[in-house]
C-alpha cells in the first residue's frame, strides 16, 4: 500500500490531468481545424512515405482474431 503522501500526490496528478485533458483536446482540435495542408506538404509527404515504405497491408480485419479471443474468455 502506498504512503498517504504518495496517494495524495497521485490523486492530485490525476485530478490535474482530468482538468487539463479536455482543454488540451480542445486546443488540438482547434489547431487541426486551422491547419493548412499547403503549409505542411513536406511533413505530410514524409509521413505518407514512411507508411508506404514500412507498412504492410492487412490480410484480415481482425474480426476472426477478436472472436477467437472472445471464445477463450467465454470458456
SVG drawing of the C-alpha trace seen along z (x, -y; Angstrom):
<svg xmlns="http://www.w3.org/2000/svg" viewBox="-19 -28 29 51">
<polyline fill="none" stroke="black" stroke-width="0.4" points="0.0,0.0 1.2,-3.5 2.0,-6.0 -0.6,-8.8 1.7,-11.4 2.2,-9.2 -1.6,-8.7 -2.2,-12.4 0.4,-13.2 -1.1,-10.6 -4.6,-11.9 -3.5,-15.5 -1.8,-14.3 -4.9,-12.5 -7.1,-15.5 -4.7,-17.8 -4.8,-15.7 -8.5,-15.2 -8.9,-19.0 -6.1,-19.5 -7.1,-16.7 -10.3,-18.3 -8.6,-21.7 -5.7,-20.1 -8.0,-18.2 -9.8,-21.5 -6.5,-23.1 -5.6,-20.1 -8.9,-20.2 -8.6,-23.9 -5.1,-23.6 -6.1,-20.8 -9.1,-22.8 -6.8,-25.7 -4.1,-23.5 -3.4,-24.4 -2.3,-21.4 -0.2,-23.7 1.9,-24.8 2.8,-21.2 3.1,-19.3 6.7,-18.2 5.9,-16.8 2.7,-15.1 4.5,-13.6 7.3,-12.3 4.8,-10.6 3.0,-9.0 6.3,-7.8 7.2,-6.2 3.8,-4.5 4.2,-3.2 7.8,-2.0 7.3,-0.3 3.6,0.6 2.1,3.8 -1.4,4.4 -3.8,6.1 -4.8,9.6 -7.8,9.6 -10.0,7.1 -9.1,8.7 -12.6,9.9 -11.7,13.5 -8.9,12.9 -11.4,10.9 -13.9,13.7 -11.2,16.3 -10.3,14.2 -13.9,13.8 -14.3,17.6 -11.4,18.1 -12.9,15.7 -16.2,17.5 -14.6,20.8"/>
</svg>
